[in-house]
Amino acid sequence: MSALEQIKYADSDPKIISDVFCTNYSLEEDYVSYIVERGGDHDRNGSDVFIPIFDNMNKKFKSELSGELSSEVIDEFMTPEYSLVFRKCWT
């Protein structure tokens, strides 16, 4: 059974989702749910899942923009200091 099959019956209730994955649930916490499904065709069609966290963005910029921006230029703005600004945009 895949994670998606497990979770589809849990709806959007964080307590039920926590129970499905045997994790601790707390009423004091805020919860966000991200469902990432690669699909069964990944090996055949090369589809990819991209989760836009800071480290992944940095790697993606360097691989996807290599002909347009050098790694040095990307390193100038993708700094640990900027990662804090980036994180605020997603929280």
Secondary structure as GFF3:
##gff-version 3
##sequence-region A 1 91
A	DSSP	alpha_helix	3	7	.	.	.	ID=ss1
A	DSSP	alpha_helix	14	20	.	.	.	ID=ss2
A	DSSP	alpha_helix	42	45	.	.	.	ID=ss3
A	DSSP	alpha_helix	54	64	.	.	.	ID=ss4
A	DSSP	alpha_helix	71	77	.	.	.	ID=ss5
A	DSSP	alpha_helix	80	90	.	.	.	ID=ss6
###
